Structure formats: C-alpha cells, structure tokens
C-alpha cells in the first residue's frame, strides 16, 4: 500500500518538477475523503540545496528518511544528465527496490535511477531532449523517447513536467483506484488520465486555433461511451470531413478516435467495477463493449487482468 512518500533532491533541483510530486503526494486532502501520505522532502547533498532558478531550499531530512519510504520520487535537476551522484544515494535507491519499494523519476531524474543500475534491461521514459544522452551514457537500458511515462514496476519513469503529473496520477490510480486519482486531478485542474504510451510531442502542421477543434467532440464521446460511433459520425459532429477530423484528432490527442474511446471505456469499466455491484454484463453494456466477453478481452489487453479479478482486488472476494 502506498503510504510513505519521499522526494529526494540534489543540488540544482528544478522547483517545478519537485512541485509536481509535492502537489500529488504532499497535500492533506482528508477533508475530501482522500488518503493522506506521510510525505517528506529529502536532501542527498546537505541541509541546503541550490535550484536552477537561483534560490535555495532547506530540509531537515537526510537520506536515512528513504529507508522507510514506499515510494521515492526523483525530480529533475540542472546538470543531472552529466554529473556524478552520491554513492550513498544510489545505494539507498537500490535498497529501496530490493525491499519492495517503488522509485519514480520526473524528466532528467531518470539519470539518477540509471546510475543506480535500476534501469538495466528495463524500458524507460525521458524528455525527448535528453533521450540521446541517456541512451549513450547507459546503453543497457531501453529508452522510449516518444512516450509520456513507462511503468516497469517497481521503477516508473516519466518525460517532461506534465508527464510527471501523469506518472504520479497513474501510480495513485494503480494503487488506490480511479476515484482517488480523479479527485486529485480535479483539485489540480489536470486531465485525470493520459496513457503512458501517448506521444510526448504532437505535431501541429496546421495553424493553431484559440481552442482545440475536437474538444467538444471529446466531451460528447466521454458522455456517450455506450454508443457505437464511427469516424464519419464524429466528423459530422465536428463539422469536418472524415479525413480532416481523423488527422486533427491525432494531432490534438496523440492517438486515434478508436484507441481513445477504447481506453475511456476501460477506465469507466474500472470505476464501475470498483464502485458498484453491477454485473459484468451490465457494465459491458454501459461502457459500450456490448458483451461480457468483449469487455473481458479488452480489459485483459489493457490491464493484464480480468474484470472479476480486478473487482476482487479492490473490493474483496465476495464482490466478484
């Protein structure tokens, strides 16, 4: 269970990436029925640290605080791509993984995890700007430079700043369910879920407009997951030709209409399995899969488990 979280810092830490971890795990939201994490900011290089913005940070916690953490997050920092790291920090990260804890990096924090040897033979994400340097410096890992985050449990890596939010919320969703993750996302005013495999950088060869051209269609799709729709029907709602709509959809979401709605249906099924006693057949109908067999097939593909097993994991054996 995810309860104890520590963010470990080095000199030159980026405040925004640190803020991402603090925002998700460091705020008491118990008044909304959300879990409260035992959160601490930990220094790996003395009680006072510099930032790349010119101000300093101080914390009373040293590396000993990592020994009790369920999750250790490593935010990005200046010169992380080519500096050396304290051996005692790398050893603490290895011990954490050995005892069953998770580690998570935001952007260039991945270089610290790589230096600790935690990414050898694993896939990982990093900001596209650093992908080449990471691959050259640590050839034993598999860099996926076009994705938002990669979950190679117990190691989770993420790309740029916003992708760090996605990775943190992904872990909350995985550990504590979509309802908790969605409530935190609403408080942060960010999307509740973006697939880790979604593109980091979405090309926009067309002129930018004041608002996303498929935004209203996305809202309609999410409200009508039980309906079978075609690209032609969606294009008509957006007042576009089907080919233009498909191209715009890819540009603005990083995926196709089919994949987008499929993922939303699986997410909705997760919520219903966790929060209701409805049968799998009923949930399949409500989420647009039609039959329990179709729901089970897509559920297993997306999550590696069956709807009944998922429900048991969250609500106990009797629920299924």
Helices and strands as residue ranges (DSSP letters): E 4-9, H 15-25, G 30-32, E 38-43, E 48-50, E 56-58, G 63-68, E 71-74, H 87-98, E 102-106, G 107-109, H 110-115, E 123-125, G 128-130, H 131-137, E 142-144, E 149-152, E 155-158, H 161-176, H 178-188, H 215-223, H 231-237, H 242-253, H 257-275, H 280-286, H 292-303, H 307-315, G 317-319
